[in-house]
Amino acid sequence: MDAYTAWNLFITGFTDTGYARRVGRCYRAGPLDAVRFAGDEDRPRAPFEEFFVWKCAPAEALAAIAAAQPLPEHYVTVFADRPGLPEVYAQAGYRLSHSEALMVRDLANPMLAPLHLPVTAIRSIAEANRANASDPQGIVWIVPDNLADPRMRHYVIMQEQRVVSRGRNFMIDADHSYVSRVFTADAQRGQGLAQAIMHRILAEDQARNARWSILTASVMGERMYERLGYVALGSIHIFEPALGS
């Protein structure tokens, strides 16, 4: 898979879930893809906006963002196709929030031997409420729209009635899936929990004859995904307005 195809699938995975369809509005801001999310009672937060920059000169991208009159809370997600991007966006009043690797896995390739750990699929509102209440990051990551979306699956590993590792998989179409929200509690890292979550996700993708799995990985997580057969196609920078800008 080429980087441009993976980039577009990443955007779809972010903007086409059941939740995103209800509270988000996708649009074009000049040469950029963009999405605006309204506030919502299922996930209390201020409305926010995200702009996606693929191989666009920073000056052109920044002009398009300004013309769109973005919300105070907005993010600029940039495929890192040239050096010096953090410095250029900093001059325009943005700070680098974090960077991730855009990664893909060919599901025709064999997997590592599974880790025999108890991975549970969340299927009911009651289970989702318990998972959210004990989430290791303290966030609401399972919302009713996504739980009801037949394309979305949520997985957890529990210890002492608390979530210690979790992740979700969004089946974009028959051939492609997008993995997100993979996280393990600090005290339980190094035990293969996230790898067990990923093995469950990949096994189910292979069982339905999907062709590719796409995700973005933190610096910390990239090596694990490489062991699972993912290949990095490039880096993504996520910028947000600097304080006082």
N, C-alpha and C positions, 0 to 999 in steps of 0.2 A: 504494500500500500504506500502511496506517495504522501508527502506531508500535507498537501493541499486537501486531499480527500479526508485525511485524519482530522485536520483542522475543522472542516465543515461538519464532520460527524460529532466532534467535540461540542460545537455550538448547538447542534441539534439535541445532543444529550442534555445540555444545560437548559434549553428553551422549550422543549417539546414534551416534558412530563405532564402528568395530569394537573399537578399544582401550577406549573408554569403556564399551561394553557388557560387556566382560570384567572390568574392574577397578573400575568405578564402580557405585554404587547410588543411583538417584534416589528421592527421597521428598519428602513435604510436611512443612515445619516451620511449623505454624500456617498463616498466609496466604502463606507463602513457598515457592517451589520451591527444592530443594536437591539436591546430589549429593555423595556421599562416595567418594573414590578410595582404594583400598588401595595399599600399596606393591607394586612390580612390578620384576622383574629386567630387563625390557626398557627401563625408564626409571627408573633408581635415584633414589629420593627418598622422603622420609617420606610416610606417608598424609596426605591433606589434604581439605578440605571447602570447598564454595562455596555461598553462599546468594544467591538472586536476588530483589531487592526491586523490585516494580513498584507505584508509586503507593500506598505503604503508609506511614503515619506512622512516623517514626523510632522513637518509643517502643514502638510495637506490634511493629515489625520486630526491634528489639533484644531485646525480651522473648521473642519466638519463638526467636531465635538462642540466647539463654541457656537456654531450656527444652530445646533440642535437645542441650545439653551438647556443644558443638562440639569438634573436635580442636584441639590447640594451634596447628597450622597451618591457618588457614581464611581465607577471603576473603568479603567482602560486596560484591556487585555491585549497584549501585543505579541505577535509571533516575532521572536528575536532573529531577524534576518540581516542585521547590520550591527557593528560595534557602536558603543557610546550611547545607546538608547536611554539608560538611566540618567545620564547627564543632560541629555536634550530635554527629556520630560521634566527633569528637576528645574531647568531654566524656565519652563512654562508653568511652574507651580504645582508639580506633582511629585510625590514620593513613591519609591519602589516599595510596595507592600511585601511581595515575595515573588519567587520564581519557581517554575515547575517544568518538568520534562513532559513533552507530548509523546506518548508511548503507544505502541500497537503490538498485538500478538496474533500470529497466524494460528488459528484454532485447528488447522490440519496437523500441526506438530504435536508430538506426544507430550504428556505432562509428567512432572515429577511424581513419585509415589505419594499417595495421599497421607496426610497426618490424621491419625484417628482421634480427633477431638470433636466434642459435641457441638456442632453448628446447628442453630435453630433458625428456621424461616418464620418471620413474623407474619401472621395471617389475620389477626383480629384487632379491633380497636383497643380492647383491653390489653392485649400483648404489646401493642404499640405504645400505649400510655405507660406501661411499666418500663419499657425500654427507654423511652424518653426521660422518664423520671430518674433513671439511674445511669444516664449516659455519661461516659467518662470525660467528655468535653463540656458537659452541662448544657447541651443544646437540644432543641426540638428538631430532630432529623427525619422523623416519620410523621407525615401529615395525612389526613384522610384522603385527599385527592390522589396522592401517590399510592397509598395502600389499596385503593379501589382500582387503580390503573392496572389492567392485566399485563402490561408490558414491564412493570416494575416489580422487583423482588428485594426484600430487606432481610439481612441475616445478622445474627448475633451469637456470641459465645458468652454464657453467663457463669459467674462464680459467686456463690453465696448470695444469690438473688440479685446480683448487680451485673450490668453489661461491662465486660472487660475488653471486648473487641467487637467491631461491627463493620458492615459495609453494605452497599446496595448495588444492584445491577439493573440497567434500563435497556430493554430490548428495542433498539431503534427501529429495526426492520428484521426481515428473515435472516440477513447475513451479518448484521452488526449489532454489537452491544457496547454500552458505555458504563464503566465502573466508576463509582464515586463514594464519598463519605467513608472511606476505609480508615479506621483509627483504632489504636490499642492503648489502653490505660498505661501510664508511665510505669507503674509497679509491675505490670505483667509483660513488658516488652522482652523480646529475646526468647520467648517460649514457642514461637511458631504459630501464634494465634491468628494473626493477619494472613499468614500463608494458608492456614486451614480455611479461613473465610474465602480466600481467593480460589482455592482448589474447588470448593463447592460451587462457586460461581462459574468457573471455567468448565467444570464437569457438566453442569446443566446447559451451558452454551453448546458444548460439543454434542450433548444428547439431542438437542433440537437442530443440529446440523448448521449452526451459525458458522460464519467464515472468519470474522475478525472481532477482537476485543480491543477497545480503545479506552485510555485513561490518561489523566495527568498525575504525575508523581512528584512529591516533595523530594528535596535532596536526600532526606533521611530514608525515604521509601524506595528510591530508584533502584538500589542494589537488590532489594528483595524482588522487585518486579523483573529485573533482568534474570534472576535465578528461575523465575517462573516462565521465562521464555519471551518476555516483552522486549522490544527494541525501541530505543529513543529516536525520534525523527527530528527533534529540534527542541528548543527551549521557548517558554512562554513567560513574559514578564507581566505582572499585575500591578498597575499603578493606581493611586488614589490621590485626591487633592491633599496637598500638604496643609498642616494646621496654619490657619491665618491667611491662606491663599484665596 
